[in-house]
Amino acid sequence: MAAMQEFEKVIEQSDKNVASFKQHTPIQRLQHFLHSTPAAVPAIVLVAAIVIFGVLKGERFFSTYTMTLILQQIAIVGILGAGQTLVVLVAGIDLSIGVVMVISTVIMGNCAVVYGLPTPIAIGAGFAVGAVAGLLNGFLVAYMRLPPFIVTLGTWYIVMATNFIYSNNATIRDADITANAEFLHFFGKSFSLGGAVFTFGVVMMVVLVLVLWIALNHTAWGRHLYAVGDDKDAAELSGIRTKRVLMSTYMLAGIIAALAAWVSIGRNGSISPSSAVTEYNLQSITAAVIGGISLFGGRGSILGTLIGAMIVGVVSMGLNMMGADPQWKVFLTGVLIITAVAVDQWIRKVAG
C-alpha cells in the first residue's frame, strides 16, 4: 500500500513538471534547450558564418581546399583550446598555456637537434616540462588556494623568462630539424582523402577532442570535474576529492600544451622561442568562450570549443578572401566574445 502511494506521488510530481514546462514561454523553452545543449549556440553561429561567406564568395569558399585549409590553420589553437576548456570548466583560467607550449617546443628541439638525443626522448622531455608546469599551477590553485588568474599570470612570466634564458632566444631552423629529427615534423605531414588534404595535426586535434568528450561525459573524473566547477564547496561536501581533480586538470592542460607544441613544430617547421605566446593564450580562451564554455565553470561542451575555433577560422578565411582589412577579424572576434558571454549570462538565468 505504501509503495502504491509513493508511486502515485511520483506520477503526480511528473505531471506537475510537464504542466510547468508547458506553461513556459517559447523564450524560456529556448533557454532550457540552450542550457542543456551548450554547443548549440556556437554550432548555429558556425553554420551562419559558413552560409554568409559561401553566398558572398560562392564555390571558391566551399571548395575542399578552403575547408581543409581552415582546419589546418586552427589545429594548434583547437588543441590549446581543449586544454584551456578543462581549466575553465573547473572555474579557472590558464594564462600560461601558450608559453608552456612554446617552451615545450624549445625543449623538444634542443634535446633532438642540439643535444642529439633520440627524438622520442626529446618529445618526452617536452611533455614532461608541460606536465610539471601544469602541476605547479594545479598545486598553487588547489593547495595554496591562490586565484587561478594570478597563479597563471605569475607562471606566464616565470616560464617566459626561463624560456628566453634557456634558449638564448636562438631559433632552430627547419633544415636542422629535417636533417636531425624528422619525426618532430610528423604532425605536419599530410594525406589525401576524397580530394581533401588533411594533416596529421588536424587528425590529432579531432581525436583529442573526441577522447576528452568521452572522458568528460562518461567517466567519474569528468563528472567530478563538472561538479567542482559548478560548486567546489558542495562537491567537497559530497565526498569528491576536489584538490585531486584540480591538480589532474591543470596537469592535463600542461600535457595538452606540450602536444600542441609538437603539432606546432610540424605546422611551422622551425622552432622560435619568441613565438606569438600572447596570441596563442588569447586564441585558446577565445575558442573556449565562443564555443559556449561558461567562464563561471561547470557548464559547456568540449565539442563547443572545437566549433569555436572553427568559427574564428571561418571568419578569418572569409575576410581574407574578401580582401578585408585584417583588423576586421580582430573587431569581429571581440564582438563574438562579448556576445558569447552575454548569451551565457542569459542562459544561466534558467539555473538561477
C-alpha positions as CSV (number, residue, x, y, z in Angstrom):
1,M,0.0,0.0,0.0
2,A,2.8,2.4,0.9
3,A,4.6,1.6,-2.3
4,M,1.5,2.3,-4.3
5,Q,1.1,5.7,-2.6
6,E,4.8,6.5,-3.3
7,F,4.3,5.6,-6.9
8,E,1.3,7.9,-7.2
9,K,3.3,10.8,-5.7
10,V,6.0,10.3,-8.3
11,I,3.4,10.3,-11.1
12,E,1.8,13.4,-9.7
13,Q,5.1,15.2,-9.5
14,S,5.9,14.2,-13.0
15,D,2.6,15.6,-14.2
16,K,3.3,18.8,-12.4
17,N,6.7,19.1,-14.1
18,V,5.2,18.5,-17.5
19,A,2.5,21.1,-16.9
20,S,5.1,23.6,-15.6
21,F,7.1,23.1,-18.8
22,K,4.1,23.6,-21.0
23,Q,3.4,26.9,-19.2
24,H,6.9,28.2,-20.1
25,T,7.1,30.8,-22.8
26,P,8.9,30.0,-26.1
27,I,11.8,32.1,-24.9
28,Q,12.1,30.2,-21.7
29,R,11.9,26.9,-23.6
30,L,14.7,28.2,-25.8
31,Q,16.7,29.0,-22.6
32,H,16.2,25.5,-21.3
33,F,17.3,23.9,-24.6
34,L,20.4,26.1,-24.8
35,H,21.2,25.4,-21.2
36,S,21.0,21.6,-21.7
37,T,22.9,21.8,-25.1
38,P,25.8,24.2,-24.7
39,A,27.3,23.5,-28.1
40,A,24.1,24.6,-29.9
41,V,24.8,28.3,-30.0
42,P,28.3,28.0,-31.5
43,A,27.0,25.4,-33.9
44,I,24.4,27.8,-35.1
45,V,26.9,30.7,-35.4
46,L,29.3,28.4,-37.4
47,V,26.6,27.4,-39.9
48,A,25.5,31.0,-40.3
49,A,29.1,32.1,-40.9
50,I,29.7,29.4,-43.5
51,V,26.4,30.3,-45.3
52,I,27.2,34.0,-45.3
53,F,30.7,33.7,-46.7
54,G,29.6,30.9,-49.0
55,V,27.0,33.3,-50.5
56,L,29.5,36.1,-50.8
57,K,32.3,34.1,-52.3
58,G,30.4,31.2,-53.9
59,E,32.1,27.9,-54.9
60,R,35.5,29.2,-54.1
61,F,34.7,29.3,-50.3
62,F,33.0,25.9,-50.4
63,S,35.9,24.2,-52.1
64,T,37.6,21.3,-50.3
65,Y,40.9,23.2,-50.4
66,T,39.4,26.1,-48.4
67,M,37.7,23.9,-45.9
68,T,40.7,21.8,-45.2
69,L,43.0,24.8,-45.1
70,I,40.8,26.3,-42.3
71,L,41.2,23.0,-40.3
72,Q,44.9,23.1,-40.8
73,Q,45.1,26.7,-39.6
74,I,43.1,26.0,-36.4
75,A,44.8,22.8,-35.4
76,I,47.2,24.4,-32.8
77,V,44.5,26.7,-31.4
78,G,42.0,23.8,-31.3
79,I,44.3,21.7,-29.2
80,L,45.3,24.5,-26.9
81,G,41.6,25.4,-26.6
82,A,40.8,21.9,-25.5
83,G,43.4,22.2,-22.6
84,Q,42.0,25.7,-21.7
85,T,38.5,24.3,-21.7
86,L,39.3,21.8,-19.0
87,V,40.7,24.6,-16.8
88,V,37.7,26.9,-17.4
89,L,35.3,24.1,-16.6
90,V,36.7,24.0,-13.1
91,A,36.1,27.8,-12.8
92,G,39.7,28.6,-13.5
93,I,41.8,30.1,-16.4
94,D,45.2,29.3,-17.7
95,L,47.1,32.4,-18.9
96,S,50.3,30.3,-19.2
97,I,49.2,27.7,-21.6
98,G,50.7,29.4,-24.6
99,V,54.1,29.9,-23.2
100,V,54.1,26.4,-21.8
101,M,53.6,25.3,-25.4
102,V,56.5,27.4,-26.6
103,I,59.0,26.2,-24.0
104,S,57.9,22.7,-24.8
105,T,58.8,23.2,-28.5
106,V,62.2,24.7,-27.4
107,I,62.9,21.7,-25.2
108,M,62.0,19.2,-27.9
109,G,64.1,21.0,-30.5
110,N,67.2,21.4,-28.3
111,C,67.1,17.9,-27.0
112,A,66.8,16.4,-30.5
113,V,68.9,18.8,-32.6
114,V,71.4,20.4,-30.2
115,Y,72.0,17.6,-27.7
116,G,71.5,14.8,-30.3
117,L,69.1,12.8,-28.1
118,P,66.7,10.3,-29.8
119,T,63.6,12.1,-31.0
120,P,61.2,10.1,-28.8
121,I,63.2,11.0,-25.7
122,A,63.3,14.7,-26.9
123,I,59.5,14.7,-27.3
124,G,59.1,13.0,-23.9
125,A,61.2,15.8,-22.3
126,G,58.8,18.4,-23.8
127,F,55.8,16.5,-22.4
128,A,57.5,16.3,-19.0
129,V,58.0,20.1,-19.0
130,G,54.4,20.6,-19.9
131,A,53.2,18.3,-17.1
132,V,55.5,19.9,-14.5
133,A,54.2,23.4,-15.4
134,G,50.6,22.2,-15.1
135,L,51.3,20.5,-11.8
136,L,52.8,23.8,-10.5
137,N,49.7,25.7,-11.5
138,G,47.5,23.0,-10.0
139,F,49.3,22.9,-6.7
140,L,49.2,26.6,-6.2
141,V,45.5,26.7,-7.1
142,A,44.4,23.6,-5.2
143,Y,46.6,23.5,-2.1
144,M,47.7,27.1,-1.7
145,R,44.2,28.3,-2.7
146,L,45.5,31.1,-4.8
147,P,43.3,32.7,-7.6
148,P,43.9,30.9,-10.9
149,F,44.2,34.2,-12.8
150,I,47.1,35.4,-10.5
151,V,48.8,32.0,-10.4
152,T,48.9,31.5,-14.2
153,L,49.8,35.1,-14.8
154,G,52.8,34.6,-12.5
155,T,53.8,31.3,-14.1
156,W,53.4,33.0,-17.5
157,Y,56.2,35.4,-16.5
158,I,58.3,32.7,-14.9
159,V,58.1,30.3,-17.8
160,M,58.6,33.1,-20.4
161,A,61.8,34.2,-18.7
162,T,63.0,30.6,-18.3
163,N,62.3,30.1,-22.0
164,F,64.5,33.0,-23.1
165,I,67.3,32.3,-20.6
166,Y,67.5,28.7,-21.6
167,S,67.3,29.1,-25.3
168,N,69.3,32.4,-25.5
169,N,66.5,33.4,-27.9
170,A,68.1,31.2,-30.6
171,T,65.8,29.8,-33.4
172,I,66.2,26.2,-34.6
173,R,65.8,26.2,-38.3
174,D,63.6,23.9,-40.3
175,A,66.6,22.4,-42.2
176,D,68.3,21.5,-38.9
177,I,65.2,19.7,-37.7
178,T,64.7,17.9,-41.0
179,A,68.3,16.7,-41.0
180,N,68.5,15.5,-37.4
181,A,65.0,14.9,-36.1
182,E,62.5,14.4,-38.9
183,F,59.9,12.8,-36.5
184,L,59.4,16.2,-34.9
185,H,57.7,17.1,-38.2
186,F,55.3,14.2,-38.0
187,F,52.1,16.3,-37.4
188,G,52.9,18.5,-40.4
189,K,52.7,15.5,-42.8
190,S,49.5,15.3,-44.9
191,F,47.4,12.7,-46.7
192,S,44.5,12.9,-49.2
193,L,41.0,11.7,-48.6
194,G,38.4,12.1,-51.3
195,G,40.1,15.1,-52.8
196,A,40.6,16.8,-49.4
197,V,44.1,17.1,-47.9
198,F,44.4,16.7,-44.1
199,T,47.5,16.9,-41.9
200,F,48.1,14.6,-39.0
201,G,47.8,17.6,-36.8
202,V,44.2,18.1,-37.8
203,V,43.6,14.4,-37.1
204,M,45.2,14.8,-33.7
205,M,43.0,17.7,-32.8
206,V,39.8,15.8,-33.7
207,V,40.9,12.7,-31.8
208,L,41.9,14.7,-28.7
209,V,38.5,16.4,-28.6
210,L,36.6,13.2,-29.0
211,V,38.7,11.5,-26.3
212,L,38.1,14.4,-23.9
213,W,34.4,14.4,-24.8
214,I,34.1,10.8,-23.8
215,A,36.2,11.3,-20.6
216,L,34.1,14.3,-19.6
217,N,30.7,12.7,-20.2
218,H,31.2,9.1,-19.5
219,T,33.7,8.8,-16.6
220,A,33.7,9.6,-12.9
221,W,36.6,12.0,-13.4
222,G,34.6,14.0,-15.9
223,R,31.5,14.2,-13.6
224,H,33.7,15.3,-10.7
225,L,35.3,18.0,-12.9
226,Y,32.0,19.5,-13.8
227,A,30.9,19.3,-10.1
228,V,34.0,21.1,-8.9
229,G,33.4,23.8,-11.5
230,D,29.7,24.2,-10.6
231,D,30.2,24.4,-6.9
232,K,33.6,23.5,-5.3
233,D,32.3,23.5,-1.7
234,A,29.3,21.4,-2.5
235,A,31.5,18.9,-4.4
236,E,33.8,18.6,-1.5
237,L,31.0,18.0,1.0
238,S,29.7,15.3,-1.3
239,G,33.0,13.4,-1.0
240,I,34.7,14.5,-4.2
241,R,38.5,15.0,-3.7
242,T,38.4,18.5,-5.2
243,K,42.2,19.1,-4.8
244,R,43.0,15.9,-6.8
245,V,40.6,17.0,-9.5
246,L,42.1,20.4,-9.8
247,M,45.7,19.0,-9.8
248,S,44.8,16.5,-12.5
249,T,43.0,19.1,-14.6
250,Y,45.9,21.6,-14.6
251,M,48.4,18.9,-15.2
252,L,46.4,17.5,-18.2
253,A,46.2,21.1,-19.6
254,G,50.0,21.3,-19.4
255,I,50.4,18.0,-21.2
256,I,47.9,19.1,-23.9
257,A,50.0,22.3,-24.3
258,A,53.1,20.1,-24.9
259,L,51.0,18.1,-27.5
260,A,50.2,21.4,-29.2
261,A,54.0,22.2,-29.2
262,W,54.7,19.0,-31.1
263,V,51.9,19.8,-33.6
264,S,53.2,23.4,-34.0
265,I,56.6,22.1,-34.9
266,G,55.1,20.2,-37.8
267,R,52.9,23.2,-38.7
268,N,55.6,25.9,-38.5
269,G,58.7,24.0,-39.4
270,S,61.2,26.0,-37.4
271,I,61.2,26.5,-33.6
272,S,61.3,30.0,-32.3
273,P,61.4,30.9,-28.5
274,S,59.7,34.2,-29.4
275,S,56.6,32.8,-31.0
276,A,53.3,34.6,-30.6
277,V,52.8,33.5,-27.0
278,T,50.2,36.1,-26.0
279,E,48.3,35.5,-29.2
280,Y,48.1,31.8,-28.5
281,N,46.9,32.4,-25.0
282,L,44.1,34.7,-26.1
283,Q,43.1,32.4,-29.0
284,S,42.7,29.4,-26.7
285,I,40.5,31.4,-24.4
286,T,38.6,32.8,-27.4
287,A,37.9,29.4,-28.7
288,A,36.6,28.2,-25.4
289,V,34.4,31.3,-24.7
290,I,32.9,31.5,-28.3
291,G,32.4,27.7,-28.0
292,G,29.9,28.2,-25.1
293,I,32.2,27.3,-22.2
294,S,30.9,29.2,-19.2
295,L,33.6,31.3,-17.5
296,F,31.8,30.6,-14.2
297,G,32.7,26.9,-14.6
298,G,30.6,23.8,-14.6
299,R,28.9,24.2,-17.9
300,G,29.9,23.7,-21.5
301,S,30.9,21.0,-24.0
302,I,34.4,20.3,-25.3
303,L,32.8,20.0,-28.8
304,G,31.8,23.6,-28.5
305,T,35.4,24.6,-28.2
306,L,36.3,22.9,-31.4
307,I,33.3,24.7,-33.0
308,G,34.5,28.0,-31.5
309,A,38.0,27.6,-33.1
310,M,36.3,26.8,-36.4
311,I,34.2,29.9,-36.2
312,V,37.3,32.1,-35.8
313,G,38.9,30.1,-38.7
314,V,35.9,30.6,-41.0
315,V,35.6,34.3,-40.2
316,S,39.3,34.8,-40.8
317,M,39.4,32.9,-44.0
318,G,36.2,34.6,-45.3
319,L,37.5,38.1,-44.6
320,N,40.9,37.2,-46.2
321,M,39.1,36.0,-49.3
322,M,37.1,39.2,-49.4
323,G,40.3,41.3,-49.2
324,A,39.1,43.0,-46.0
325,D,41.4,44.8,-43.6
326,P,42.8,42.3,-41.1
327,Q,41.6,44.4,-38.2
328,W,38.1,43.5,-39.1
329,K,38.9,39.9,-37.9
330,V,40.1,41.4,-34.6
331,F,36.9,43.5,-34.4
332,L,34.5,40.6,-35.1
333,T,36.4,38.4,-32.7
334,G,35.8,40.9,-29.9
335,V,32.1,41.2,-30.8
336,L,31.8,37.4,-30.7
337,I,33.5,37.1,-27.3
338,I,31.2,39.7,-25.7
339,T,28.1,38.2,-27.4
340,A,29.1,34.7,-26.2
341,V,29.4,35.9,-22.6
342,A,26.2,37.8,-22.7
343,V,24.3,34.8,-24.1
344,D,25.9,32.6,-21.4
345,Q,24.6,35.0,-18.7
346,W,21.2,34.9,-20.3
347,I,21.1,31.1,-20.4
348,R,22.3,30.9,-16.8
349,K,19.1,32.5,-15.6
350,V,17.5,29.2,-16.2
351,A,19.6,27.6,-13.4
352,G,19.1,30.6,-11.1
